[in-house]
């Protein structure tokens, strides 16, 4: 393995570790700040489920944001 390949592999491992930590932090924040929303992890994904939950944290010109998601936006 060349030095470049070793460096590339180290960057990849650090990137995966950082993504896992970010996913854990997002899941923890969602659990703490989103009452009535079920938070689960599916590999690297953080899944939010609740009856009638809309995927809108910011809203749009036609619809208001889902009030359960505005706690994650700062």
C-alpha positions in Angstrom: 0.0 0.0 0.0 1.4 3.4 -1.0 1.6 6.4 1.4 -1.2 8.0 -0.6 -3.5 5.0 -0.1 -2.7 4.9 3.6 -3.6 8.6 3.9 -6.8 8.1 1.9 -7.9 5.2 4.1 -7.2 7.2 7.2 -9.3 10.1 5.9 -12.1 7.7 5.1 -12.1 6.1 8.6 -12.1 9.6 10.2 -15.0 10.7 8.0 -17.1 7.6 8.9 -16.4 8.2 12.6 -17.3 11.9 12.3 -20.5 11.0 10.5 -21.5 8.5 13.2 -20.9 11.0 15.9 -23.0 13.6 14.1 -25.8 11.1 13.6 -25.7 10.3 17.3 -25.8 14.0 18.2 -28.7 14.6 15.9 -30.7 11.7 17.2 -30.0 12.8 20.8 -31.2 16.4 20.0 -34.3 15.1 18.3 -35.2 12.9 21.2 -34.8 15.8 23.6 -36.5 18.5 21.6 -39.2 16.7 19.6 -42.0 15.5 21.8 -44.3 13.1 20.1 -41.8 12.2 17.4 -40.2 8.7 17.4 -36.5 8.8 16.6 -34.7 5.7 15.3 -31.4 5.0 13.7 -31.0 2.9 10.6 -27.3 2.7 9.9 -26.2 6.2 9.2 -29.8 7.5 8.9 -31.8 9.2 11.6 -35.5 8.5 11.0 -38.2 10.7 12.5 -41.7 9.3 12.5 -45.0 10.6 13.9 -48.6 10.7 12.7 -49.0 13.5 10.2 -45.4 14.6 10.4 -44.4 16.7 7.4 -40.8 17.1 6.3 -40.8 20.9 6.7 -38.6 22.5 9.4 -38.6 25.9 7.7 -41.9 26.1 5.9 -42.6 27.6 2.6 -44.8 30.3 1.0 -47.7 27.9 1.0 -47.3 26.0 4.2 -46.1 26.6 7.7 -43.3 24.6 9.2 -44.2 21.5 11.2 -44.1 22.8 14.8 -42.5 19.6 15.9 -39.5 20.1 13.7 -38.8 23.8 14.5 -37.0 22.8 17.7 -34.1 21.4 15.6 -33.6 24.6 13.7 -31.5 27.3 15.5 
